[in-house]
Amino acid sequence: MAWKYLHRRRVEFADTDMAGILHFSRYYVYMEQAEHAFFRSLGLSVVTRQGDVTIGWPRVSATCSFHAPAFFEDVLQIRLLVERKGVKSLTLAFEFVRDGERLAKGRMKTCCCRVRPGHRMQSIAIPPEFDERIQEAPSEARDFANWTDP
């Protein structure tokens, strides 16, 4: 079972503003990329199709606070922690780090949902294959202070 993941990402030119600084909106894209990579590392996907039913993880909320800029060509560590695992949802915490310096912190809450053609999206309990592989981070690890690379 896993509760943390380290994703590395280089800041590309297309992700920057006119000053060569990573555009704020891209932090959300990078969080989503780290989330997808975390799921894949566990042999899972954020989209699972079972016949005409699709299981997915839409966003309930997402926030990011910025501490220092990231620049074109910077290689970022995007640290992911499973801050909370509910019956139907996951809250993921993110820390963006460059050379040991915290650049930003983010949080994203997702809800496991079932989608069927012609029906409204419906929240569901986290399926066993996810529940068995994803665990909540220990309380002492949730602030990233004691981070060690997985």
N, CA, C and O atoms as a DFTB+ gen file, in Angstrom:
600 C
 N C O
     1  1       0.850      -1.187       0.000
     2  2       0.000       0.000       0.000
     3  2       0.888       1.239       0.000
     4  3       1.951       1.256       0.621
     5  1       0.444       2.258      -0.694
     6  2       1.261       3.461      -0.857
     7  2       0.510       4.699      -0.385
     8  3      -0.712       4.789      -0.498
     9  1       1.273       5.649       0.144
    10  2       0.694       6.922       0.568
    11  2       1.517       8.117       0.098
    12  3       1.157       9.262       0.373
    13  1       2.631       7.860      -0.617
    14  2       3.405       8.982      -1.145
    15  2       4.013       8.605      -2.485
    16  3       4.174       7.432      -2.821
    17  1       4.344       9.648      -3.234
    18  2       4.907       9.443      -4.563
    19  2       5.741      10.668      -4.917
    20  3       5.396      11.792      -4.552
    21  1       6.828      10.443      -5.623
    22  2       7.680      11.534      -6.095
    23  2       7.643      11.566      -7.617
    24  3       7.963      10.580      -8.281
    25  1       7.249      12.706      -8.152
    26  2       7.174      12.905      -9.599
    27  2       8.152      14.016      -9.966
    28  3       8.161      15.068      -9.326
    29  1       8.964      13.796     -10.977
    30  2       9.890      14.829     -11.444
    31  2       9.387      15.380     -12.771
    32  3       8.890      14.647     -13.626
    33  1       9.530      16.694     -12.914
    34  2       8.994      17.359     -14.110
    35  2       9.851      18.567     -14.439
    36  3      10.136      19.390     -13.570
    37  1      10.260      18.671     -15.692
    38  2      11.000      19.851     -16.157
    39  2       9.995      20.905     -16.617
    40  3       9.005      20.582     -17.274
    41  1      10.253      22.155     -16.273
    42  2       9.407      23.253     -16.724
    43  2       9.717      23.511     -18.195
    44  3      10.844      23.852     -18.554
    45  1       8.718      23.346     -19.026
    46  2       8.861      23.552     -20.468
    47  2       8.543      25.007     -20.823
    48  3       7.835      25.696     -20.089
    49  1       9.073      25.458     -21.951
    50  2       8.861      26.834     -22.398
    51  2       7.367      27.162     -22.507
    52  3       6.936      28.246     -22.113
    53  1       6.591      26.235     -23.037
    54  2       5.153      26.459     -23.226
    55  2       4.405      26.630     -21.903
    56  3       3.264      27.093     -21.895
    57  1       5.032      26.262     -20.790
    58  2       4.395      26.361     -19.476
    59  2       4.689      27.679     -18.773
    60  3       4.226      27.897     -17.654
    61  1       5.452      28.560     -19.415
    62  2       5.889      29.788     -18.748
    63  2       5.166      31.015     -19.287
    64  3       4.559      30.988     -20.358
    65  1       5.251      32.089     -18.510
    66  2       4.699      33.370     -18.949
    67  2       5.785      34.171     -19.669
    68  3       6.855      33.637     -19.961
    69  1       5.521      35.425     -19.953
    70  2       6.469      36.241     -20.718
    71  2       7.782      36.479     -19.973
    72  3       8.791      36.814     -20.594
    73  1       7.781      36.313     -18.660
    74  2       8.996      36.497     -17.864
    75  2       9.781      35.196     -17.703
    76  3      10.816      35.172     -17.036
    77  1       9.290      34.111     -18.312
    78  2       9.971      32.825     -18.183
    79  2       9.671      32.112     -16.880
    80  3      10.374      31.176     -16.500
    81  1       8.618      32.559     -16.190
    82  2       8.204      31.972     -14.910
    83  2       7.054      31.002     -15.160
    84  3       6.163      31.275     -15.965
    85  1       7.083      29.884     -14.474
    86  2       6.002      28.903     -14.596
    87  2       4.669      29.581     -14.300
    88  3       4.483      30.152     -13.225
    89  1       3.743      29.517     -15.252
    90  2       2.425      30.139     -15.096
    91  2       1.656      29.431     -13.989
    92  3       1.710      28.207     -13.872
    93  1       0.939      30.207     -13.173
    94  2       0.246      29.629     -12.017
    95  2      -0.690      28.489     -12.399
    96  3      -0.825      27.529     -11.640
    97  1      -1.331      28.570     -13.546
    98  2      -2.295      27.538     -13.939
    99  2      -1.629      26.181     -14.166
   100  3      -2.271      25.141     -14.020
   101  1      -0.359      26.191     -14.519
   102  2       0.346      24.939     -14.808
   103  2       0.592      24.113     -13.554
   104  3       0.764      22.898     -13.646
   105  1       0.612      24.747     -12.377
   106  2       0.772      23.982     -11.143
   107  2      -0.358      22.961     -11.006
   108  3      -0.135      21.843     -10.539
   109  1      -1.561      23.344     -11.410
   110  2      -2.697      22.429     -11.340
   111  2      -2.529      21.276     -12.332
   112  3      -2.866      20.133     -12.023
   113  1      -2.015      21.575     -13.508
   114  2      -1.733      20.531     -14.497
   115  2      -0.671      19.587     -13.954
   116  3      -0.801      18.369     -14.081
   117  1       0.377      20.134     -13.350
   118  2       1.452      19.307     -12.797
   119  2       0.939      18.436     -11.650
   120  3       1.359      17.288     -11.509
   121  1       0.029      18.979     -10.827
   122  2      -0.555      18.155      -9.753
   123  2      -1.317      16.986     -10.355
   124  3      -1.208      15.856      -9.878
   125  1      -2.086      17.257     -11.401
   126  2      -2.841      16.186     -12.043
   127  2      -1.910      15.157     -12.675
   128  3      -2.179      13.958     -12.602
   129  1      -0.825      15.602     -13.292
   130  2       0.136      14.665     -13.874
   131  2       0.766      13.788     -12.794
   132  3       0.953      12.589     -13.000
   133  1       1.091      14.379     -11.649
   134  2       1.663      13.602     -10.540
   135  2       0.645      12.590     -10.017
   136  3       0.997      11.451      -9.709
   137  1      -0.616      13.010      -9.917
   138  2      -1.678      12.096      -9.480
   139  2      -1.788      10.906     -10.435
   140  3      -1.856       9.760      -9.991
   141  1      -1.806      11.171     -11.736
   142  2      -1.915      10.094     -12.726
   143  2      -0.717       9.159     -12.639
   144  3      -0.877       7.941     -12.711
   145  1       0.484       9.718     -12.485
   146  2       1.694       8.893     -12.375
   147  2       1.654       8.045     -11.102
   148  3       2.084       6.892     -11.114
   149  1       1.142       8.606     -10.012
   150  2       0.988       7.860      -8.756
   151  2       0.075       6.658      -8.975
   152  3       0.420       5.539      -8.593
   153  1      -1.078       6.878      -9.582
   154  2      -2.011       5.775      -9.851
   155  2      -1.350       4.718     -10.735
   156  3      -1.443       3.522     -10.458
   157  1      -0.678       5.171     -11.809
   158  2      -0.017       4.211     -12.706
   159  2       1.055       3.413     -11.976
   160  3       1.236       2.229     -12.260
   161  1       1.772       4.040     -11.037
   162  2       2.818       3.328     -10.291
   163  2       2.236       2.191      -9.458
   164  3       2.949       1.268      -9.064
   165  1       0.938       2.269      -9.196
   166  2       0.247       1.231      -8.423
   167  2      -0.507       0.254      -9.326
   168  3      -1.248      -0.600      -8.838
   169  1      -0.319       0.380     -10.632
   170  2      -1.022      -0.486     -11.574
   171  2      -2.469      -0.081     -11.775
   172  3      -3.299      -0.902     -12.166
   173  1      -2.778       1.189     -11.510
   174  2      -4.145       1.696     -11.606
   175  2      -4.216       2.810     -12.639
   176  3      -3.193       3.256     -13.159
   177  1      -5.425       3.253     -12.929
   178  2      -5.641       4.393     -13.809
   179  2      -6.724       5.267     -13.202
   180  3      -7.576       4.782     -12.457
   181  1      -6.692       6.558     -13.522
   182  2      -7.736       7.447     -13.026
   183  2      -9.035       7.273     -13.798
   184  3     -10.068       7.812     -13.400
   185  1      -8.996       6.535     -14.885
   186  2     -10.201       6.212     -15.651
   187  2     -10.218       4.706     -15.878
   188  3      -9.291       4.141     -16.458
   189  1     -11.282       4.068     -15.415
   190  2     -11.441       2.627     -15.576
   191  2     -12.772       2.374     -16.268
   192  3     -13.811       2.860     -15.822
   193  1     -12.741       1.625     -17.342
   194  2     -13.977       1.308     -18.061
   195  2     -14.339      -0.149     -17.835
   196  3     -13.511      -1.048     -17.980
   197  1     -15.593      -0.359     -17.476
   198  2     -16.129      -1.702     -17.266
   199  2     -17.432      -1.781     -18.051
   200  3     -18.498      -1.426     -17.547
   201  1     -17.333      -2.248     -19.290
   202  2     -18.516      -2.248     -20.157
   203  2     -18.899      -0.820     -20.495
   204  3     -18.068      -0.050     -20.977
   205  1     -20.162      -0.458     -20.245
   206  2     -20.592       0.910     -20.529
   207  2     -20.465       1.825     -19.311
   208  3     -20.922       2.967     -19.340
   209  1     -19.847       1.324     -18.248
   210  2     -19.656       2.111     -17.023
   211  2     -18.214       2.609     -16.965
   212  3     -17.273       1.851     -17.200
   213  1     -18.057       3.880     -16.653
   214  2     -16.729       4.465     -16.465
   215  2     -16.590       4.888     -15.012
   216  3     -17.458       5.567     -14.462
   217  1     -15.483       4.476     -14.395
   218  2     -15.155       4.907     -13.040
   219  2     -14.077       5.971     -13.177
   220  3     -13.066       5.745     -13.842
   221  1     -14.279       7.121     -12.559
   222  2     -13.320       8.217     -12.641
   223  2     -13.217       8.967     -11.329
   224  3     -13.906       8.654     -10.358
   225  1     -12.349       9.958     -11.315
   226  2     -12.024      10.721     -10.105
   227  2     -12.124      12.226     -10.384
   228  3     -11.092      12.895     -10.442
   229  1     -13.327      12.778     -10.557
   230  2     -13.432      14.214     -10.801
   231  2     -12.999      15.026      -9.574
   232  3     -13.030      14.546      -8.441
   233  1     -12.597      16.265      -9.840
   234  2     -12.138      17.158      -8.774
   235  2     -13.319      17.727      -8.006
   236  3     -14.329      18.126      -8.585
   237  1     -13.169      17.755      -6.697
   238  2     -14.125      18.435      -5.836
   239  2     -13.582      19.822      -5.509
   240  3     -14.327      20.801      -5.483
   241  1     -12.269      19.893      -5.259
   242  2     -11.612      21.176      -5.000
   243  2     -10.128      21.055      -5.299
   244  3      -9.556      19.965      -5.271
   245  1      -9.519      22.195      -5.585
   246  2      -8.073      22.246      -5.817
   247  2      -7.582      23.626      -5.414
   248  3      -8.185      24.639      -5.770
   249  1      -6.482      23.660      -4.669
   250  2      -5.884      24.919      -4.240
   251  2      -4.374      24.837      -4.402
   252  3      -3.794      23.752      -4.446
   253  1      -3.755      26.000      -4.488
   254  2      -2.296      26.052      -4.560
   255  2      -1.845      27.384      -3.976
   256  3      -2.423      28.427      -4.282
   257  1      -0.814      27.350      -3.137
   258  2      -0.206      28.577      -2.620
   259  2       1.241      28.615      -3.088
   260  3       1.927      27.594      -3.127
   261  1       1.683      29.802      -3.439
   262  2       2.973      29.972      -4.095
   263  2       3.948      30.677      -3.160
   264  3       3.598      31.655      -2.500
   265  1       5.182      30.163      -3.113
   266  2       6.194      30.706      -2.212
   267  2       7.377      31.307      -2.959
   268  3       7.967      32.278      -2.485
   269  1       7.734      30.760      -4.103
   270  2       8.851      31.246      -4.919
   271  2       8.612      30.786      -6.356
   272  3       7.966      29.763      -6.578
   273  1       9.127      31.531      -7.328
   274  2       8.868      31.164      -8.724
   275  2       9.695      29.978      -9.202
   276  3      10.805      29.736      -8.730
   277  1       9.127      29.255     -10.143
   278  2       9.850      28.235     -10.905
   279  2      10.061      28.814     -12.295
   280  3       9.225      29.565     -12.796
   281  1      11.184      28.461     -12.918
   282  2      11.560      29.046     -14.198
   283  2      11.714      27.981     -15.277
   284  3      11.861      26.792     -14.992
   285  1      11.678      28.444     -16.530
   286  2      11.925      27.595     -17.682
   287  2      13.193      26.784     -17.452
   288  3      14.216      27.321     -17.026
   289  1      13.119      25.484     -17.736
   290  2      14.203      24.498     -17.616
   291  2      14.442      23.992     -16.193
   292  3      15.224      23.059     -16.007
   293  1      13.789      24.581     -15.179
   294  2      13.931      24.040     -13.821
   295  2      13.411      22.609     -13.792
   296  3      12.423      22.286     -14.451
   297  1      14.075      21.764     -13.030
   298  2      13.579      20.412     -12.784
   299  2      12.953      20.424     -11.400
   300  3      13.623      20.692     -10.402
   301  1      11.673      20.134     -11.353
   302  2      10.921      20.181     -10.104
   303  2      10.687      18.785      -9.564
   304  3      10.463      17.834     -10.313
   305  1      10.743      18.686      -8.253
   306  2      10.233      17.510      -7.560
   307  2       8.807      17.857      -7.169
   308  3       8.564      18.879      -6.527
   309  1       7.880      17.021      -7.550
   310  2       6.491      17.207      -7.135
   311  2       6.189      16.059      -6.191
   312  3       6.018      14.912      -6.605
   313  1       6.128      16.396      -4.919
   314  2       5.903      15.395      -3.878
   315  2       4.408      15.279      -3.632
   316  3       3.716      16.284      -3.471
   317  1       3.924      14.065      -3.605
   318  2       2.497      13.793      -3.420
   319  2       2.323      12.959      -2.166
   320  3       3.032      11.975      -1.959
   321  1       1.376      13.357      -1.331
   322  2       0.984      12.579      -0.151
   323  2      -0.519      12.367      -0.178
   324  3      -1.265      13.262      -0.573
   325  1      -0.966      11.197       0.235
   326  2      -2.396      10.960       0.420
   327  2      -2.717      11.480       1.820
   328  3      -2.492      10.803       2.823
   329  1      -3.246      12.691       1.856
   330  2      -3.521      13.356       3.130
   331  2      -4.720      12.732       3.845
   332  3      -4.737      12.600       5.069
   333  1      -5.708      12.357       3.058
   334  2      -6.907      11.750       3.646
   335  2      -7.513      10.782       2.640
   336  3      -7.574      11.060       1.442
   337  1      -7.956       9.646       3.152
   338  2      -8.698       8.689       2.332
   339  2     -10.040       8.483       3.009
   340  3     -10.125       7.919       4.099
   341  1     -11.087       8.952       2.341
   342  2     -12.428       8.754       2.852
   343  2     -13.049       7.518       2.231
   344  3     -12.370       6.746       1.555
   345  1     -14.321       7.334       2.457
   346  2     -15.039       6.198       1.881
   347  2     -15.151       6.355       0.363
   348  3     -15.044       5.379      -0.379
   349  1     -15.371       7.611      -0.095
   350  2     -15.569       7.875      -1.519
   351  2     -14.543       8.837      -2.110
   352  3     -14.566       9.089      -3.315
   353  1     -13.652       9.375      -1.297
   354  2     -12.788      10.448      -1.792
   355  2     -11.346      10.304      -1.331
   356  3     -11.041       9.601      -0.368
   357  1     -10.471      10.996      -2.054
   358  2      -9.067      11.123      -1.688
   359  2      -8.729      12.604      -1.638
   360  3      -9.154      13.370      -2.503
   361  1      -7.969      13.008      -0.635
   362  2      -7.395      14.346      -0.593
   363  2      -5.894      14.184      -0.727
   364  3      -5.246      13.554       0.109
   365  1      -5.351      14.758      -1.783
   366  2      -3.929      14.644      -2.073
   367  2      -3.257      15.981      -1.792
   368  3      -3.760      17.033      -2.187
   369  1      -2.122      15.934      -1.111
   370  2      -1.324      17.131      -0.853
   371  2      -0.090      17.074      -1.744
   372  3       0.455      16.000      -2.001
   373  1       0.341      18.234      -2.210
   374  2       1.483      18.333      -3.114
   375  2       2.453      19.387      -2.606
   376  3       2.054      20.408      -2.046
   377  1       3.728      19.119      -2.812
   378  2       4.761      20.105      -2.530
   379  2       5.668      20.171      -3.755
   380  3       6.150      19.146      -4.237
   381  1       5.895      21.381      -4.250
   382  2       6.770      21.615      -5.393
   383  2       8.116      22.087      -4.864
   384  3       8.192      23.091      -4.156
   385  1       9.179      21.364      -5.208
   386  2      10.508      21.644      -4.664
   387  2      11.525      21.714      -5.805
   388  3      11.502      20.906      -6.733
   389  1      12.417      22.703      -5.707
   390  2      13.547      22.804      -6.636
   391  2      14.812      22.942      -5.795
   392  3      14.946      23.885      -5.015
   393  1      15.729      22.008      -5.955
   394  2      17.002      22.046      -5.224
   395  2      16.795      22.275      -3.727
   396  3      17.516      23.061      -3.113
   397  1      15.820      21.597      -3.145
   398  2      15.567      21.684      -1.717
   399  2      14.718      22.863      -1.279
   400  3      14.361      22.950      -0.104
   401  1      14.382      23.778      -2.186
   402  2      13.572      24.952      -1.842
   403  2      12.111      24.706      -2.196
   404  3      11.789      24.313      -3.317
   405  1      11.232      24.942      -1.225
   406  2       9.793      24.811      -1.495
   407  2       9.341      26.000      -2.336
   408  3       9.545      27.158      -1.973
   409  1       8.723      25.681      -3.463
   410  2       8.209      26.711      -4.358
   411  2       6.709      26.913      -4.206
   412  3       6.209      28.031      -4.330
   413  1       5.995      25.826      -3.936
   414  2       4.537      25.901      -3.833
   415  2       4.018      24.677      -3.096
   416  3       4.677      23.640      -3.021
   417  1       2.816      24.831      -2.554
   418  2       2.092      23.708      -1.948
   419  2       0.700      23.690      -2.547
   420  3       0.104      24.739      -2.794
   421  1       0.189      22.494      -2.778
   422  2      -1.145      22.373      -3.339
   423  2      -1.940      21.274      -2.662
   424  3      -1.400      20.448      -1.926
   425  1      -3.217      21.286      -2.926
   426  2      -4.110      20.262      -2.373
   427  2      -5.221      20.035      -3.393
   428  3      -5.705      20.969      -4.033
   429  1      -5.606      18.785      -3.526
   430  2      -6.655      18.430      -4.472
   431  2      -7.521      17.338      -3.845
   432  3      -7.013      16.319      -3.376
   433  1      -8.821      17.565      -3.845
   434  2      -9.752      16.542      -3.365
   435  2     -10.479      15.978      -4.572
   436  3     -11.005      16.718      -5.403
   437  1     -10.499      14.647      -4.654
   438  2     -11.173      13.955      -5.741
   439  2     -12.207      12.999      -5.156
   440  3     -12.058      12.511      -4.036
   441  1     -13.236      12.746      -5.919
   442  2     -14.294      11.836      -5.478
   443  2     -14.431      10.726      -6.515
   444  3     -14.489      10.990      -7.716
   445  1     -14.481       9.510      -6.051
   446  2     -14.656       8.382      -6.963
   447  2     -16.106       8.377      -7.453
   448  3     -17.043       8.409      -6.656
   449  1     -16.272       8.337      -8.767
   450  2     -17.610       8.405      -9.359
   451  2     -17.789       7.375     -10.460
   452  3     -16.839       6.934     -11.105
   453  1     -19.044       7.016     -10.643
   454  2     -19.439       6.123     -11.732
   455  2     -20.238       6.953     -12.735
   456  3     -21.105       7.745     -12.366
   457  1     -19.923       6.750     -14.004
   458  2     -20.641       7.440     -15.070
   459  2     -21.173       6.384     -16.032
   460  3     -20.432       5.530     -16.520
   461  1     -22.476       6.464     -16.291
   462  2     -23.108       5.570     -17.268
   463  2     -23.804       6.430     -18.310
   464  3     -24.372       7.470     -17.976
   465  1     -23.768       6.008     -19.566
   466  2     -24.429       6.794     -20.609
   467  2     -25.894       7.057     -20.255
   468  3     -26.622       6.146     -19.861
   469  1     -26.307       8.305     -20.401
   470  2     -27.690       8.673     -20.137
   471  2     -28.027       8.862     -18.670
   472  3     -29.183       9.123     -18.337
   473  1     -27.044       8.737     -17.782
   474  2     -27.271       8.909     -16.349
   475  2     -26.369      10.013     -15.802
   476  3     -25.357      10.368     -16.406
   477  1     -26.753      10.536     -14.667
   478  2     -25.916      11.524     -13.980
   479  2     -24.731      10.829     -13.322
   480  3     -24.803       9.651     -12.973
   481  1     -23.652      11.564     -13.160
   482  2     -22.496      11.040     -12.447
   483  2     -22.921      10.737     -11.009
   484  3     -23.676      11.495     -10.400
   485  1     -22.424       9.619     -10.477
   486  2     -22.815       9.205      -9.126
   487  2     -21.558       8.868      -8.324
   488  3     -20.717       8.088      -8.770
   489  1     -21.438       9.469      -7.128
   490  2     -20.300       9.127      -6.269
   491  2     -20.491       7.710      -5.739
   492  3     -21.606       7.279      -5.446
   493  1     -19.366       6.994      -5.625
   494  2     -19.400       5.602      -5.161
   495  2     -18.263       5.376      -4.172
   496  3     -17.318       6.163      -4.107
   497  1     -18.361       4.312      -3.416
   498  2     -17.265       3.924      -2.528
   499  2     -16.034       3.598      -3.370
   500  3     -16.145       3.083      -4.483
   501  1     -14.875       3.904      -2.827
   502  2     -13.627       3.601      -3.525
   503  2     -13.581       2.095      -3.788
   504  3     -13.697       1.304      -2.851
   505  1     -13.413       1.687      -5.050
   506  2     -13.391       0.257      -5.379
   507  2     -12.241      -0.473      -4.676
   508  3     -11.206       0.128      -4.387
   509  1     -12.423      -1.767      -4.404
   510  2     -11.412      -2.542      -3.669
   511  2     -10.010      -2.469      -4.263
   512  3      -9.035      -2.388      -3.516
   513  1      -9.884      -2.497      -5.604
   514  2      -8.541      -2.482      -6.195
   515  2      -7.788      -1.188      -5.883
   516  3      -6.558      -1.189      -5.838
   517  1      -8.509      -0.086      -5.667
   518  2      -7.893       1.176      -5.255
   519  2      -7.684       1.189      -3.743
   520  3      -6.620       1.560      -3.247
   521  1      -8.722       0.777      -3.029
   522  2      -8.687       0.784      -1.566
   523  2      -7.535      -0.060      -1.021
   524  3      -6.915       0.295      -0.019
   525  1      -7.257      -1.180      -1.690
   526  2      -6.200      -2.085      -1.235
   527  2      -4.799      -1.543      -1.507
   528  3      -3.843      -1.967      -0.856
   529  1      -4.657      -0.618      -2.448
   530  2      -3.323      -0.142      -2.844
   531  2      -2.989       1.259      -2.346
   532  3      -1.818       1.635      -2.297
   533  1      -3.990       2.024      -1.982
   534  2      -3.773       3.409      -1.552
   535  2      -4.118       3.521      -0.076
   536  3      -5.185       3.088       0.359
   537  1      -3.207       4.104       0.687
   538  2      -3.487       4.313       2.103
   539  2      -3.261       5.779       2.453
   540  3      -2.620       6.520       1.708
   541  1      -3.786       6.170       3.572
   542  2      -3.621       7.524       4.075
   543  2      -2.238       7.664       4.701
   544  3      -1.755       6.749       5.368
   545  1      -1.607       8.809       4.482
   546  2      -0.287       9.058       5.071
   547  2      -0.398       9.132       6.588
   548  3      -1.403       9.616       7.109
   549  1       0.621       8.660       7.305
   550  2       0.620       8.815       8.758
   551  2       0.563      10.302       9.116
   552  3       1.105      11.133       8.387
   553  1      -0.075      10.638      10.210
   554  2      -0.268      12.046      10.574
   555  2       1.047      12.807      10.668
   556  3       1.097      13.984      10.311
   557  1       2.110      12.169      11.138
   558  2       3.393      12.868      11.287
   559  2       4.062      13.175       9.946
   560  3       5.018      13.949       9.902
   561  1       3.583      12.589       8.866
   562  2       4.192      12.806       7.545
   563  2       3.433      13.827       6.711
   564  3       3.897      14.188       5.629
   565  1       2.304      14.296       7.166
   566  2       1.416      15.088       6.311
   567  2       1.865      16.521       6.050
   568  3       1.269      17.196       5.211
   569  1       2.885      17.003       6.734
   570  2       3.343      18.372       6.479
   571  2       4.605      18.421       5.625
   572  3       5.162      19.501       5.425
   573  1       5.063      17.298       5.123
   574  2       6.242      17.159       4.268
   575  2       7.555      17.385       5.016
   576  3       8.622      17.265       4.414
   577  1       7.509      17.708       6.308
   578  2       8.739      18.019       7.053
   579  2       9.691      16.830       7.123
   580  3      10.908      17.014       7.113
   581  1       9.161      15.632       7.192
   582  2       9.994      14.435       7.317
   583  2      10.076      13.653       6.014
   584  3      10.253      12.435       6.027
   585  1       9.946      14.354       4.886
   586  2       9.921      13.690       3.584
   587  2      11.220      12.947       3.320
   588  3      12.311      13.484       3.508
   589  1      11.083      11.713       2.886
   590  2      12.191      10.957       2.308
   591  2      11.674      10.405       0.990
   592  3      10.521       9.986       0.892
   593  1      12.528      10.407      -0.016
   594  2      12.089       9.925      -1.327
   595  2      11.665       8.471      -1.241
   596  3      12.346       7.656      -0.620
   597  1      10.520       8.141      -1.874
   598  2      10.059       6.745      -1.855
   599  2      10.962       5.847      -2.684
   600  3      10.720       4.643      -2.776
